[in-house]
Amino acid sequence: MTQRFGVRLEQAVRRRGTPVLVGLDPRFEQLPSVIREGAHRDSLLDRAATYREFCFGVIDVVAPLVPAVKPQAAFFEELGPPGMMVLADVIVYARDRGLLVILDGKRNDIGSTATAYASAYLGGVRGGESSAWGADALTVSPYLGADSIQPFVDVASERGAGIFVLVKTSNPGGGQFQDLICDGRPVYRHVAEFVEALALQSSAFGEGAYGDVGAVVGATWPAQLAELRSAMSHAWLLIPGFGSQGGTASDVAAGFDADGLGAIVNNSRGIIFAHSRKEFAGRFAPDQWQQAVEAATLEMIEQLRGDTPAGKLARAAESGDGSRESGVF
């Protein structure tokens, strides 16, 4: 039987003892100079090659430290076919290193088109039906309605994959529509109710408290994060906005349950471009950019350990109680 994504994610978080999610958002001008050297910015092939080298290098560092990575599809799509080939390579490389891969594509459409998106991106576990991209999970938009989400749920269920539905996003303008009052409640609460129903449905089968349908809720809205943790008690929360967008460990604390589970916290620029952060630039030479990535990752792990219930995960992992896993990815 194909193991559910919600269970696999819990096992990966327990095994690493941390909920840190590293975003892979390559931008050519921000890459380490040693990687950009010799590459022509106007050459899509050259830029794609630098993205491959850079993302592989980040994965090499974070694979022993975190449960998952989140490639942002847009930065690869920007380079056309060469970039998309690199995205495929990055997904395969990350999964081969034992990481879960959450593809940030924010896809959606209706009917057969939604099914095609789901079939393309959601790969599930090895040994089962795979896909062209083979991601473990995909971010999706809910604003075309339930009939646009159901095809993603169906494919995810068949393949042991997951989806994360945009509920309360981290950007300043997100409230323009998400906070509108409808029937006495903000629109984001209506979406949350829908997500919770789907998460509860999937969590009812097999082990694990959390389902395969999760929600994206930004760290930049701490009060709403606490509200939505309570409203979606069976949904994994993917929390963006940590670090460069201003979110802190204390801001995300309410996203976890009492055992430190239920949420994964994304950090992209603050980790992958740590070589350019002032606190690390003086410590590491240009060719030591991977050491800066490691230092930033460990810094975030410690911040979450100290200021959120996720500290319980670290203690369990150190004692051997967090090692429940099947070895299937």
DOKOLRO-695108 format. One line per 8 residues: number of its first residue (from 1); their letters; for each residue x, y, z of C-alpha. Coordinates in steps of 0.2 Angstrom, whole numbers. Each point is the difference from the previous one (the first is absolute). Example, Ala and Ser with C-alpha at 12.3 -4.5 7.8 and 13.67 -1.06 7.14 Angstrom:
1) as) 62 -22 39 ~ 6 17 -3
END
This chain:
1) mtqrfgvr) 0 0 0 ~ 7 17 -5 ~ 4 10 16 ~ -9 17 2 ~ 9 16 -2 ~ -5 6 17 ~ 8 -15 9 ~ 16 2 -11
9) leqavrrr) 1 18 5 ~ -2 -4 18 ~ 13 -13 0 ~ 12 11 -10 ~ -2 15 13 ~ 2 -12 15 ~ 16 -8 -8 ~ 8 17 -2
17) gtpvlvgl) -7 7 16 ~ -5 16 -9 ~ -14 8 -10 ~ 12 10 -11 ~ -4 1 -18 ~ 13 7 -12 ~ -6 9 -15 ~ 9 -1 -16
25) dprfeqlp) -2 17 -9 ~ 15 2 -11 ~ 3 18 -6 ~ 15 2 -12 ~ 7 16 7 ~ -1 -6 18 ~ 9 -16 -3 ~ 18 -2 7
33) sviregah) 13 9 -11 ~ 9 -17 -1 ~ -15 -8 -9 ~ -4 15 -11 ~ 18 2 -6 ~ 1 -4 -18 ~ -18 -1 -3 ~ -9 12 -12
41) rdslldra) -15 8 7 ~ -8 1 -17 ~ 2 -19 -3 ~ -15 -10 7 ~ 11 -16 -1 ~ 14 8 10 ~ -12 7 13 ~ -9 -17 1
49) atyrefcf) 16 -8 3 ~ 4 11 14 ~ -17 -3 8 ~ 4 -19 -1 ~ 17 2 8 ~ -7 12 14 ~ -16 -10 4 ~ 10 -17 1
57) gvidvvap) 13 9 11 ~ -14 6 12 ~ -8 -17 0 ~ 17 -8 5 ~ 1 11 15 ~ -18 -1 6 ~ -5 -18 -3 ~ 7 -6 16
65) lvpavkpq) -8 14 10 ~ -18 3 -6 ~ -15 -11 -6 ~ -4 9 -16 ~ 4 13 -13 ~ -12 11 -10 ~ 5 5 -18 ~ -8 15 -7
73) aaffeelg) -5 -4 -17 ~ -1 18 -6 ~ 19 2 0 ~ 3 -15 -10 ~ -14 4 -12 ~ 7 17 -3 ~ 14 -9 -9 ~ -11 -10 -12
81) ppgmmvla) 4 -18 -5 ~ 18 1 7 ~ -7 5 17 ~ -14 -13 0 ~ 13 -13 -3 ~ 10 6 15 ~ -16 0 10 ~ -3 -18 -4
89) dvivyard) 18 -4 5 ~ -1 9 16 ~ -16 -10 5 ~ 8 -16 -4 ~ 16 5 9 ~ -9 5 16 ~ -10 -15 1 ~ 15 -11 -3
97) rgllvild) 8 9 15 ~ -15 -5 11 ~ -9 16 0 ~ -18 3 -3 ~ -4 12 -14 ~ -14 13 1 ~ -1 8 -17 ~ -6 18 1
105) gkrndigs) -10 2 -16 ~ -16 7 7 ~ -9 -9 -14 ~ -19 -2 -3 ~ -13 -1 -14 ~ -16 -9 -2 ~ -5 -18 -5 ~ 12 -10 -11
113) tatayasa) 12 15 0 ~ 2 -1 19 ~ 2 -19 -2 ~ 14 3 -12 ~ 9 12 11 ~ -1 -13 15 ~ 5 -15 -11 ~ 15 10 -6
121) ylggvrgg) 7 6 16 ~ -5 -12 14 ~ 11 -15 -1 ~ -3 -8 17 ~ 11 -14 7 ~ 12 -11 -9 ~ -7 -16 -6 ~ -17 8 -4
129) essawgad) -6 9 -15 ~ 11 15 -3 ~ -1 16 -10 ~ 10 10 -12 ~ 6 11 15 ~ -1 -12 15 ~ -3 13 13 ~ -7 -6 17
137) altvspyl) -11 15 2 ~ -6 15 -9 ~ -7 17 5 ~ -17 4 -8 ~ -12 15 0 ~ -18 -3 6 ~ -9 14 -9 ~ -7 -9 -14
145) gadsiqpf) -11 -10 12 ~ -1 -18 7 ~ -1 -8 -17 ~ 17 7 -4 ~ 8 -7 16 ~ -8 -18 -1 ~ 11 -6 -15 ~ 15 4 10
153) vdvaserg) -6 -9 15 ~ -5 -15 -10 ~ 17 -1 -8 ~ 9 3 16 ~ -10 -14 9 ~ 4 -12 -14 ~ 19 4 1 ~ 4 3 18
161) agifvlvk) 3 18 -4 ~ -7 16 8 ~ -6 18 -4 ~ 1 16 9 ~ -14 12 -3 ~ 2 19 1 ~ -10 6 15 ~ 9 15 8
169) tsnpgggq) 15 5 -10 ~ 15 10 7 ~ 0 15 -13 ~ -7 17 6 ~ -13 0 -13 ~ -7 -17 4 ~ -14 7 10 ~ -8 10 -14
177) fqdlicdg) -10 -16 -4 ~ 4 -12 14 ~ -6 11 14 ~ -17 5 -9 ~ -14 -4 12 ~ -13 -12 -7 ~ -14 -7 10 ~ 8 8 15
185) rpvyrhva) 17 -8 -2 ~ 16 4 -10 ~ 1 -9 -16 ~ 16 -8 7 ~ -10 -9 13 ~ -12 -7 -13 ~ 15 -7 -9 ~ 7 -7 16
193) efvealal) -16 -9 4 ~ 1 -8 -17 ~ 18 -5 2 ~ -3 -7 17 ~ -14 -11 -7 ~ 11 -7 -13 ~ 14 -3 12 ~ -11 -8 13
201) qssafgeg) -6 -12 -14 ~ 17 -5 -5 ~ 7 -2 18 ~ -14 -12 4 ~ 9 -13 -10 ~ 15 -8 9 ~ 12 7 12 ~ 5 18 3
209) aygdvgav) -10 15 7 ~ 2 11 -15 ~ -8 -2 -17 ~ 7 1 -17 ~ -8 17 -4 ~ 9 14 9 ~ -1 19 0 ~ 12 15 -4
217) vgatwpaq) -1 12 14 ~ 12 14 1 ~ 12 4 15 ~ -4 18 -3 ~ -17 -2 8 ~ 3 -7 17 ~ -18 3 7 ~ -8 -8 -15
225) laelrsam) 13 -14 0 ~ -6 -5 18 ~ -18 2 -6 ~ 3 -12 -14 ~ 10 -13 9 ~ -16 -2 11 ~ -12 0 -15 ~ 10 -13 -10
233) shawllip) 6 -12 14 ~ 2 -14 -13 ~ 10 10 -13 ~ 19 2 -2 ~ 4 19 -1 ~ 13 6 -12 ~ 6 16 8 ~ 9 12 -12
241) gfgsqggt) 6 17 4 ~ 14 -5 13 ~ 16 10 -1 ~ 1 12 -15 ~ -18 4 1 ~ 1 5 18 ~ -8 -16 9 ~ 9 -6 16
249) asdvaagf) 0 -16 10 ~ -12 8 12 ~ -12 5 -14 ~ -1 -18 -6 ~ -2 -9 17 ~ -19 -1 0 ~ 1 -10 -16 ~ 6 -16 9
257) dadglgai) -10 -12 11 ~ 6 -3 18 ~ 12 -14 -7 ~ 8 12 -12 ~ -8 -8 -15 ~ -13 6 -13 ~ 11 14 -8 ~ 15 2 -11
265) vnnsrgii) 8 17 -1 ~ 8 6 -17 ~ 15 11 -1 ~ 7 3 -18 ~ 11 15 -2 ~ 6 1 18 ~ 8 -17 -2 ~ 5 -3 -18
273) fahsrkef) 7 18 -2 ~ 8 0 18 ~ 17 4 -8 ~ -6 18 -3 ~ -8 2 17 ~ 11 12 10 ~ 2 -11 15 ~ 7 -14 -11
281) agrfapdq) 9 10 -14 ~ 14 4 12 ~ 2 -18 6 ~ 0 -10 -16 ~ 11 3 -16 ~ -10 0 -17 ~ 5 -18 -3 ~ -7 -5 17
289) wqqaveaa) -18 5 -4 ~ -6 -18 4 ~ 7 3 18 ~ -11 15 1 ~ -15 -10 -5 ~ 3 -12 13 ~ 3 13 13 ~ -17 9 -4
297) tlemieql) -9 -17 0 ~ 7 -4 17 ~ -4 17 6 ~ -19 -2 -5 ~ -1 -17 7 ~ 6 7 17 ~ -12 15 -1 ~ -15 -12 -2
305) rgdtpagk) 7 -12 13 ~ 1 14 13 ~ -16 10 -4 ~ -13 -12 -6 ~ -6 -17 5 ~ 11 -8 -14 ~ 13 -1 14 ~ -8 -16 5
313) laraaesg) 4 -7 -17 ~ 18 3 3 ~ 0 -8 17 ~ -9 -15 -7 ~ 11 -3 -14 ~ 16 1 11 ~ -8 -13 11 ~ -4 -11 -14
321) dgsresgv) -19 2 2 ~ -2 10 -16 ~ 7 -13 -11 ~ -17 -8 -6 ~ 2 -2 -19 ~ -3 -13 -13 ~ 14 5 -11 ~ -11 3 -15
329) f) 0 16 -10
END
